[in-house]
Amino acid sequence: MTEAVGRKKTILLVEDDDSVRQLLRVSLERHDFEVVEASGGTEGLDLLDRHSPDAVVLDLMMPHGDGERLLTQLRAAPETERTPVVIVSGKPEVGPEVIGLVGRENFLVKPFDPQALIDRVKALVA
């Protein structure tokens, strides 16, 4: 199946902090990504089913369905098991099970330069 020429890549952004989510959304949109936003893991799962994003940017520690649970469910479903994920977290260390699901290079610790996120997302959806 051929991808439509000029179609923007869709990024699902799951982040509970409004100001961080806004900063990341604006940064992604400036680099020609379409952004679908969720403020928690439960909402993120719903949007994942409805939008089939090209990649997910996911905070790990959130109320209302945390990021680790969303990541586990994403990887367990055949239709999303290969969807690229970038983890953004205020927690500097995560367990090997999380790193095994996304890869060390796809884990960014807050605060981080938004350009690092853009570079990572571009590499994953190219």
C-alpha positions in Angstrom: 0.0 0.0 0.0 1.4 3.4 -1.0 1.3 6.3 1.3 -0.4 9.4 0.0 2.1 12.0 -1.2 2.3 14.9 1.1 0.3 13.3 4.0 1.4 14.7 7.3 2.6 12.1 9.8 0.3 11.8 12.8 1.7 11.8 16.3 -0.3 10.8 19.4 1.0 13.0 22.2 0.0 11.6 25.7 1.1 14.0 28.4 -0.8 15.1 31.6 1.0 18.4 32.1 -0.9 21.0 30.0 2.1 23.3 29.6 4.5 20.5 28.6 1.8 19.1 26.2 1.3 22.5 24.6 5.1 23.0 24.2 5.5 19.6 22.6 2.4 20.0 20.4 3.7 23.4 19.0 7.2 22.0 18.5 5.8 19.0 16.5 3.4 21.1 14.5 6.1 23.5 13.5 7.9 20.5 11.9 4.8 19.6 9.9 3.4 16.8 12.1 -0.3 16.4 12.8 -0.8 16.1 16.5 -3.5 14.3 18.4 -3.4 15.1 22.1 -4.4 13.1 25.2 -4.0 14.1 28.8 -3.9 10.6 30.2 -3.4 6.9 29.3 -7.1 6.0 29.1 -7.8 8.9 26.7 -4.6 7.9 24.8 -5.8 4.4 24.3 -9.1 5.7 22.9 -7.3 8.1 20.5 -4.9 5.4 19.5 -7.8 3.2 18.3 -9.5 6.1 16.4 -6.4 7.7 14.8 -3.8 5.0 14.0 -0.9 7.4 14.6 2.5 7.0 12.9 4.2 7.4 16.3 3.4 8.0 20.0 5.0 10.4 22.4 4.2 9.2 25.8 4.7 10.4 29.4 5.1 7.5 31.8 3.8 9.0 35.0 0.2 10.2 34.7 -3.1 10.0 36.6 -6.1 8.3 34.9 -4.3 5.4 33.3 -0.5 5.6 33.4 1.9 5.5 30.5 3.4 2.2 31.3 0.0 0.5 31.1 -0.7 2.2 27.8 2.7 1.1 26.5 2.0 -2.5 27.5 -1.4 -2.5 25.9 0.0 -0.8 22.7 2.7 -3.5 22.4 0.2 -6.3 23.1 -2.2 -5.5 20.2 -1.2 -6.8 16.8 -2.3 -3.6 15.0 -0.1 -1.3 17.2 2.8 -3.6 18.3 5.2 -2.0 15.9 4.0 1.7 16.3 7.1 3.7 17.3 7.1 5.2 20.8 9.2 7.9 22.3 9.0 8.0 26.1 9.2 11.4 27.8 9.5 11.2 31.6 10.5 13.1 34.7 11.7 9.8 36.1 15.4 9.4 35.1 15.4 5.6 35.3 12.9 3.1 34.2 12.8 -0.7 34.4 14.4 -2.8 31.7 10.9 -3.9 30.7 10.1 -0.4 29.5 13.4 0.0 27.7 12.9 -3.3 26.1 9.6 -2.1 24.7 10.9 1.2 23.3 14.7 1.1 23.2 17.1 3.3 25.2 17.4 5.8 22.3 13.7 6.5 22.5 13.7 7.5 26.2 14.0 11.3 27.0 14.3 12.6 30.5 12.5 15.9 31.3 13.5 18.6 31.0 14.9 18.0 27.5 15.4 20.1 24.4 12.3 19.9 22.2 14.6 19.5 19.2 15.8 16.2 20.6 12.2 15.0 20.5 11.7 16.3 17.0 14.9 14.6 15.8 13.9 11.3 17.4 10.3 11.4 16.0 11.6 12.2 12.5 14.0 9.3 12.7 11.2 6.9 13.7 8.6 7.9 11.1 11.0 8.6 8.1 
